[in-house]
Amino acid sequence: MRTPPYGASVVGNRWDLAPRRPPRRTVSVVVALYEQQAELDRTLAALRRQTRPPDEVVVADDGSRRPPTVPAGVRLVRQSDDGFRAAAARNLGVAASTGEVVVLLDADTTPEARFVEHMVRLPESLPEALVVGRRRHADLSGSSVEGAIEDVAPPHELPEPEWLRRAYADTRDLLDADATAHRFVISAVLACSRWWFDEVGGFDETFSSYGGEDWELAHRSWTAGGLLAHCPDAVAWHDGPDAGERGRHPAARLQETVAVADRTSAVGTTWRGLARGPAEVVVTCTPELTDTELLVTVDSLLAALPRVAVRLGADHRRVVGDDPRVLPAEQGVPDTARLHVVVREGLTGDSAAWAGLLTALGGTAATATVAHGCAELHDLRLERRAARWCRPELAPPGPPIDTGLRPWTSRDTLESWLGGWRR
């Protein structure tokens, strides 16, 4: 974890509290490309008309058969054609850039004149912000490459994905984002600080087919304590319909969905029951729990939340037995986890009581006690942010939480729990 190089942070996801006139930072635009020279020409021409001209433009080619032609002053980096490797191409382009803020575009996604100006405002002041612009769609075939996209595209506009527009409206442009909001991030219109891109590790280069790498990056950014924002005024026009309208093969959709599920932990994209992928919630049981307390607590927990990971010491692991969801306490809490529950005394409860832990903190408080002090709940993403800035107030404590979980008592025998007469 590195100290942020500039700027400030905010509580929760309150990017609306960002300073209005942050100092200007150097800006790099990275354009990902594969076999789209005409589309690239249109996008590079649009970048020359920006009200906030980027300090540099880098074109990252994912192995086109013929090297693309770029004008003087535009840097070109290339990788070999080894399948669909957009994630690796974007990483290559960012690695070759020098700006403090990085704006990502695809070659077939042409920005309006104020696109860069709008996209960089938040990352210039909030270096943990991941900002997604508005991608509109139009049939640009046969249109002028040099014409202003604001004039060329609207007469040929195609539908935007309604589910995405509704998501931005329902979350107030992601101001009300939660752990599921990574689904609303598009890498074709994306911006963040270079520091944050490097801090979270860039795109996952193991993605080798269309789609998913942007959701995974946004999920990782959120879990690490980042901010998410949608900037509707930052408009870029995609040449052609949305992927959802292009009739993708079911096998391709399945491959993308599985790839995302194996790499994310949030409800909505990860597995619901299979023990695959990272755990969103990690529970640590302290050594003070008796064997009966431990067995009742862990069994009721995993019955309610089957994808939770449980950290136990060696003696407790021998009591619980083999289960792939049980981790050695010595390993520490995985970086992929969003919530950490420390259980100091036995707990019991039904599925609703355990599931209540997932949303109990509400995204603003970072810690709270549960079940009369038997356990502590920690929002790790807020605690990571507070540690990064050395600002404890970014991870404030909240009031005690009552989700319906109750302390274990001597009447909660294993027999009564398994038999169902004590719940």
Secondary structure, 3 states (H helix, E strand, C coil): CCCCCCCCCCCCCCHHHCCCCCCCCCEEEEEEECCCHHHHHHHHHHHHCCCCCCCEEEEEECCCCCCCCCCCCEEEEECCCCCCCHHHHHHHHHHCCCCCEEEEEECCEEECCCHHHHHCHHHHHCCCEEEEEEEEEECCCCCCCCCCHHHHCHHHEECCCHHHHHHHHHCCCCCCCCCCHHHHCCCCEEEEEHHHHHHHCCCCCCCCCCCCHHHHHHHHHHHCCCEEEEEEEEEEEEECCCHHHCCCCHHHHHHHHHHHHCCCCCCCCCCCCCCCCCCCEEEEECCCCCHHHHHHHHHHHHHHCCCCEEEECHHHHHHHCCCCCEEEHHHCCCCCCCEEEEECCCEECCHHHHHHHHCCCCCCCCEEEECCCCEEEEEHHHHHHHHHHCCHHHCCECCCECCCCEECCCCCCHHHHHHCCCC
